[in-house]
Amino acid sequence: QVQLQESGPGLVKPSQMLSLTCTVSGGSITTSRYRWSWIRQPPGKGLEWMGSIGADGSTYYSPSLKSRTSTSRDTSKKDFSLQLSSVTPEDTAVYYCATWVGTPSGFGYWGPGTQVTVSS
């Protein structure tokens, strides 16, 4: 059973970079069919997929966030990370890491989520 746990700062100042890490247990981030993903939910809004990194290191990003988003992984530490640059208050959200396991299950595993607030 894959378990995910997000970690990172709860408060980020505008224009700074947001960095989050997701630690994986019970599974391997090199599992071929999985994509390790970041999803967020701003207050009062729906879920927004941000980006994913595959077992081979290939990356995939939402077109609306591609210019500010980067994902990476550390196979030795069994974690993967998100960097979001030039944040604004509109980036305030609960950030989730999740695992895309393929169809039809979709995102089969989720972390509990971490609140990130962008404020000066």
MARBA-3410 file (N, C-alpha, C, O; in Angstrom, 1 decimal):
120
0.8,-1.2,0.0,0.0,0.0,0.0,0.9,1.2,0.0,1.7,1.5,0.9 ~ 0.7,2.0,-1.0,1.5,3.3,-1.1,1.0,4.3,-0.2,-0.2,4.5,-0.1 ~ 1.9,4.9,0.6,1.5,6.1,1.4,2.3,7.3,1.1,3.5,7.2,0.8 ~ 1.7,8.4,1.1,2.3,9.7,0.7,2.2,10.7,1.8,1.2,10.7,2.5 ~ 3.2,11.5,2.0,3.2,12.6,3.0,3.8,13.8,2.4,5.0,13.8,2.1
3.1,14.9,2.4,3.6,16.2,1.9,4.4,16.9,3.1,4.0,16.7,4.3 ~ 5.4,17.7,2.7,6.1,18.5,3.7,6.5,19.8,3.1,6.8,19.8,1.9 ~ 6.6,20.8,3.8,7.0,22.1,3.3,6.5,23.2,4.2,5.8,23.0,5.1 ~ 6.9,24.5,3.8,6.4,25.6,4.6,5.0,25.9,4.4,4.4,25.7,3.4 ~ 4.3,26.3,5.5,2.9,26.7,5.5,2.7,28.1,5.0,1.5,28.4,4.7
3.7,28.9,5.0,3.6,30.3,4.7,4.7,30.7,3.8,5.9,30.5,4.1 ~ 4.3,31.3,2.7,5.3,31.8,1.7,5.0,33.2,1.3,3.8,33.6,1.2 ~ 6.0,34.1,1.2,5.8,35.4,0.8,5.6,35.6,-0.7,6.2,34.8,-1.5 ~ 4.8,36.6,-1.1,4.6,36.8,-2.5,6.0,37.0,-3.2,6.9,37.6,-2.7 ~ 6.0,36.5,-4.5,7.2,36.6,-5.4,8.2,35.5,-5.0,9.2,35.4,-5.8
8.1,34.9,-3.9,9.1,33.8,-3.6,8.7,32.5,-4.2,7.7,32.4,-4.9 ~ 9.6,31.5,-4.0,9.4,30.2,-4.6,8.8,29.3,-3.5,9.3,29.3,-2.4 ~ 7.8,28.5,-3.9,7.2,27.5,-3.0,7.9,26.2,-3.3,7.9,25.8,-4.5 ~ 8.4,25.5,-2.3,8.9,24.2,-2.5,8.3,23.2,-1.5,8.2,23.4,-0.3 ~ 7.8,22.1,-2.1,7.2,21.0,-1.3,7.8,19.7,-1.7,8.3,19.5,-2.8
7.8,18.8,-0.7,8.3,17.5,-0.9,7.3,16.5,-0.5,6.6,16.7,0.4 ~ 7.2,15.4,-1.3,6.3,14.3,-1.0,7.2,13.0,-0.7,7.9,12.6,-1.6 ~ 7.1,12.5,0.5,7.8,11.2,0.8,6.9,10.0,0.6,5.7,10.0,1.0 ~ 7.5,9.1,-0.1,6.7,7.9,-0.5,7.2,6.7,0.3,8.3,6.4,0.6 ~ 6.2,5.9,0.8,6.5,4.7,1.5,5.5,3.6,1.0,4.4,3.9,0.5
6.0,2.4,1.1,5.2,1.3,0.7,5.1,1.1,-0.8,4.3,0.3,-1.4 ~ 6.0,1.8,-1.5,6.0,1.7,-3.0,7.3,2.3,-3.5,8.1,2.9,-2.8 ~ 7.5,2.1,-4.8,8.7,2.6,-5.5,8.4,3.7,-6.5,7.4,3.6,-7.2 ~ 9.1,4.8,-6.4,8.9,5.9,-7.4,9.4,5.5,-8.8,9.3,6.4,-9.7 ~ 10.0,4.4,-8.9,10.4,3.9,-10.2,9.4,2.9,-10.8,9.7,2.3,-11.8
8.3,2.7,-10.2,7.3,1.8,-10.7,6.8,2.3,-12.1,6.3,3.5,-12.2 ~ 6.9,1.5,-13.1,6.8,2.0,-14.5,5.5,2.6,-14.8,5.5,3.6,-15.5 ~ 4.4,2.2,-14.3,3.1,2.7,-14.7,2.6,3.9,-13.9,1.6,4.5,-14.2 ~ 3.3,4.2,-12.9,2.9,5.3,-12.0,3.4,6.7,-12.4,4.5,6.8,-13.0 ~ 2.6,7.7,-12.1,3.1,9.1,-12.3,2.9,9.8,-11.0,1.8,9.8,-10.4
3.9,10.4,-10.5,3.9,11.0,-9.2,3.5,12.5,-9.4,4.2,13.2,-10.1 ~ 2.4,12.9,-8.7,1.8,14.1,-9.2,1.5,15.1,-8.0,1.5,14.7,-6.9 ~ 1.3,16.3,-8.4,0.9,17.4,-7.5,-0.4,18.0,-8.0,-0.6,18.2,-9.1 ~ -1.3,18.2,-7.0,-2.7,18.7,-7.2,-2.9,19.7,-6.1,-2.5,19.5,-5.0 ~ -3.6,20.7,-6.4,-4.0,21.7,-5.4,-5.4,22.1,-5.4,-6.1,21.9,-6.4
-5.9,22.6,-4.3,-7.3,23.1,-4.2,-7.3,24.4,-3.5,-7.2,24.5,-2.3 ~ -7.5,25.5,-4.2,-7.6,26.8,-3.6,-8.9,26.9,-2.8,-9.8,26.1,-3.1 ~ -9.0,27.7,-1.9,-10.2,27.8,-1.0,-11.5,28.1,-1.9,-11.5,29.0,-2.7 ~ -12.5,27.3,-1.7,-13.7,27.5,-2.4,-13.7,27.1,-3.9,-14.7,27.3,-4.6 ~ -12.6,26.4,-4.3,-12.5,26.0,-5.7,-12.3,24.5,-5.8,-12.1,23.8,-4.8
-12.3,24.0,-7.0,-12.0,22.6,-7.2,-10.6,22.2,-7.3,-9.7,23.0,-7.1 ~ -10.4,20.9,-7.5,-9.0,20.4,-7.6,-8.4,20.8,-8.9,-9.0,20.8,-10.0 ~ -7.1,21.1,-8.9,-6.3,21.5,-10.0,-5.1,20.7,-10.1,-4.2,20.8,-9.3 ~ -5.0,19.9,-11.2,-3.7,19.2,-11.4,-2.6,20.1,-11.8,-2.9,21.0,-12.7 ~ -1.4,20.0,-11.2,-0.3,20.9,-11.5,0.7,20.3,-12.4,1.2,20.9,-13.4
1.1,19.1,-12.1,2.1,18.4,-12.8,2.5,17.0,-12.3,2.0,16.7,-11.2 ~ 3.2,16.3,-13.1,3.6,14.9,-12.7,4.9,14.6,-13.2,5.5,15.2,-14.1 ~ 5.5,13.6,-12.5,6.8,13.0,-13.0,6.7,11.5,-13.0,6.2,10.9,-12.1 ~ 7.1,11.0,-14.1,7.0,9.5,-14.3,8.2,8.7,-13.8,9.2,9.3,-13.3 ~ 8.1,7.4,-13.9,9.1,6.5,-13.4,10.4,6.8,-14.1,11.5,6.6,-13.5
10.4,7.2,-15.3,11.6,7.4,-16.1,12.1,8.8,-16.0,13.1,9.2,-16.6 ~ 11.5,9.6,-15.1,11.9,11.0,-15.0,11.2,12.0,-15.9,11.4,13.2,-15.8 ~ 10.4,11.5,-16.8,9.6,12.4,-17.7,8.7,13.3,-16.9,8.1,12.8,-15.9 ~ 8.6,14.5,-17.3,7.7,15.5,-16.6,6.6,15.9,-17.5,6.7,16.0,-18.7 ~ 5.4,16.3,-16.8,4.2,16.7,-17.5,3.6,17.8,-16.6,3.6,17.7,-15.4
3.3,18.9,-17.3,2.8,20.1,-16.6,1.5,20.6,-17.1,1.2,20.5,-18.3 ~ 0.7,21.2,-16.2,-0.5,21.9,-16.7,-0.1,23.1,-17.5,0.8,23.8,-17.1 ~ -0.7,23.3,-18.7,-0.3,24.4,-19.5,-0.4,25.8,-18.8,0.4,26.7,-19.1 ~ -1.4,25.9,-17.9,-1.5,27.2,-17.2,-0.5,27.5,-16.2,-0.3,28.6,-15.8 ~ 0.2,26.4,-15.8,1.3,26.6,-14.7,2.7,26.2,-15.2,3.6,26.4,-14.4
2.8,25.8,-16.4,4.1,25.3,-16.9,5.2,26.2,-16.7,6.3,25.8,-16.4 ~ 5.0,27.5,-17.0,6.1,28.5,-16.9,6.6,28.7,-15.5,7.7,29.2,-15.3 ~ 5.8,28.3,-14.5,6.2,28.5,-13.1,6.5,27.2,-12.3,6.9,27.3,-11.1 ~ 6.3,26.1,-12.9,6.3,24.8,-12.1,7.4,23.9,-12.6,7.8,23.8,-13.7 ~ 7.9,23.2,-11.6,9.0,22.2,-11.8,8.8,21.1,-10.9,8.5,21.3,-9.7
8.9,19.9,-11.3,8.9,18.7,-10.5,10.2,17.9,-10.6,10.8,17.9,-11.7 ~ 10.6,17.3,-9.6,11.8,16.5,-9.6,11.7,15.3,-8.6,10.7,15.3,-7.9 ~ 12.6,14.4,-8.7,12.5,13.2,-7.8,13.9,12.9,-7.3,14.9,13.2,-7.9 ~ 13.9,12.2,-6.2,15.2,11.7,-5.6,14.9,10.2,-5.3,14.3,9.8,-4.3 ~ 15.4,9.3,-6.2,15.1,7.9,-6.0,15.8,7.3,-4.8,15.3,6.3,-4.2
16.9,7.9,-4.3,17.6,7.4,-3.1,16.8,7.7,-1.9,16.8,7.0,-0.9 ~ 16.1,8.9,-1.9,15.3,9.3,-0.7,13.9,8.9,-0.8,13.1,9.0,0.1 ~ 13.5,8.3,-2.0,12.1,7.9,-2.2,11.2,9.1,-2.0,10.2,9.0,-1.3 ~ 11.5,10.2,-2.6,10.6,11.4,-2.6,10.6,12.1,-3.9,11.5,11.9,-4.7 ~ 9.6,13.0,-4.1,9.6,13.8,-5.2,9.1,15.2,-4.8,8.5,15.3,-3.7
9.4,16.2,-5.6,9.3,17.6,-5.1,8.6,18.4,-6.1,8.5,18.1,-7.3 ~ 8.0,19.5,-5.6,7.4,20.6,-6.5,8.0,21.9,-6.2,8.3,22.2,-5.0 ~ 8.3,22.6,-7.2,8.7,24.0,-7.1,7.8,24.9,-7.9,7.6,24.6,-9.1 ~ 7.3,25.9,-7.2,6.4,26.9,-7.9,7.0,28.3,-7.7,7.0,28.7,-6.5 ~ 7.3,28.9,-8.7,8.0,30.2,-8.6,7.0,31.4,-8.7,5.9,31.2,-9.1
7.5,32.5,-8.2,6.8,33.8,-8.3,5.4,33.6,-7.8,4.4,34.0,-8.5 ~ 5.2,33.1,-6.6,3.9,32.9,-6.1,3.2,34.2,-5.8,3.8,35.2,-5.5 ~ 1.9,34.2,-5.8,1.0,35.3,-5.5,-0.1,34.7,-4.5,-0.2,33.5,-4.3 ~ -0.9,35.6,-3.9,-1.9,35.1,-3.0,-2.9,34.1,-3.7,-3.5,33.3,-3.0 ~ -3.0,34.2,-5.0,-3.9,33.2,-5.7,-3.3,31.8,-5.7,-4.0,30.9,-6.1
-2.1,31.6,-5.3,-1.5,30.3,-5.1,-1.8,29.7,-3.8,-1.4,28.6,-3.5 ~ -2.5,30.4,-2.9,-2.9,29.9,-1.6,-3.8,28.7,-1.9,-4.8,28.9,-2.6 ~ -3.5,27.6,-1.3,-4.3,26.4,-1.5,-3.9,25.3,-0.6,-2.8,25.4,0.1 ~ -4.6,24.2,-0.6,-4.2,22.9,0.0,-3.5,22.2,-1.1,-4.1,22.0,-2.2 ~ -2.3,21.8,-0.9,-1.5,21.1,-1.9,-1.4,19.6,-1.6,-1.1,19.2,-0.4
-1.7,18.8,-2.6,-1.7,17.3,-2.4,-0.6,16.7,-3.3,-0.5,17.1,-4.5 ~ 0.0,15.7,-2.8,0.7,14.8,-3.7,-0.1,13.6,-3.9,-0.8,13.1,-3.0 ~ -0.1,13.0,-5.1,-0.9,11.9,-5.4,-0.2,11.0,-6.5,0.7,11.5,-7.1 ~ -0.7,9.8,-6.6,-0.1,8.9,-7.5,-1.1,8.5,-8.6,-2.2,8.0,-8.3 ~ -0.8,8.8,-9.9,-1.6,8.3,-11.0,-1.2,6.9,-11.3,-0.1,6.6,-11.6
-2.2,6.0,-11.1,-1.9,4.6,-11.3,-2.5,4.0,-12.6,-2.4,2.8,-12.8 ~ -3.0,4.9,-13.4,-3.6,4.5,-14.7,-5.1,4.4,-14.7,-5.7,4.5,-13.6 ~ -5.7,4.1,-15.8,-7.1,4.0,-15.9,-7.5,2.6,-15.5,-6.7,1.6,-15.7 ~ -8.7,2.3,-14.9,-9.7,3.4,-14.6,-9.5,4.0,-13.2,-10.3,4.8,-12.8 ~ -8.5,3.5,-12.4,-8.4,4.0,-11.0,-8.0,5.5,-10.9,-8.4,6.2,-10.0
-7.3,6.0,-11.9,-6.9,7.4,-11.8,-5.8,7.6,-10.8,-4.8,6.9,-10.7 ~ -6.1,8.6,-9.9,-5.2,9.0,-8.8,-5.5,8.0,-7.7,-6.4,8.3,-6.9 ~ -4.8,6.9,-7.6,-5.2,5.9,-6.6,-4.7,6.1,-5.2,-5.3,5.6,-4.2 ~ -3.7,7.0,-5.0,-3.1,7.2,-3.7,-3.0,8.7,-3.5,-2.6,9.4,-4.5 ~ -3.3,9.2,-2.3,-3.2,10.6,-2.0,-2.5,10.8,-0.7,-2.6,10.0,0.2
-1.8,11.9,-0.6,-1.3,12.4,0.7,-2.4,13.1,1.4,-3.5,13.4,0.8 ~ -2.3,13.5,2.7,-3.3,14.1,3.4,-3.5,15.6,3.0,-4.5,16.2,3.3 ~ -2.5,16.1,2.3,-2.6,17.5,1.9,-1.9,18.4,2.9,-1.8,18.1,4.1 ~ -1.4,19.6,2.4,-0.7,20.5,3.3,-1.2,21.9,2.9,-1.2,22.3,1.7 ~ -1.6,22.7,3.8,-2.0,24.1,3.6,-0.8,25.0,3.3,0.1,25.0,4.1
-0.9,25.7,2.2,0.1,26.7,1.9,-0.6,28.1,1.7,-1.5,28.2,0.9 ~ -0.2,29.0,2.5,-0.7,30.4,2.4,0.4,31.3,1.8,1.5,31.3,2.3 ~ 0.0,32.1,0.8,0.9,33.1,0.3,0.5,34.5,0.8,-0.6,35.0,0.5 ~ 1.3,35.1,1.6,1.0,36.3,2.3,2.2,37.0,2.8,3.2,36.3,3.1 ~ 2.2,38.3,2.7,3.4,39.1,3.3,3.2,39.3,4.8,4.1,39.9,5.4
END
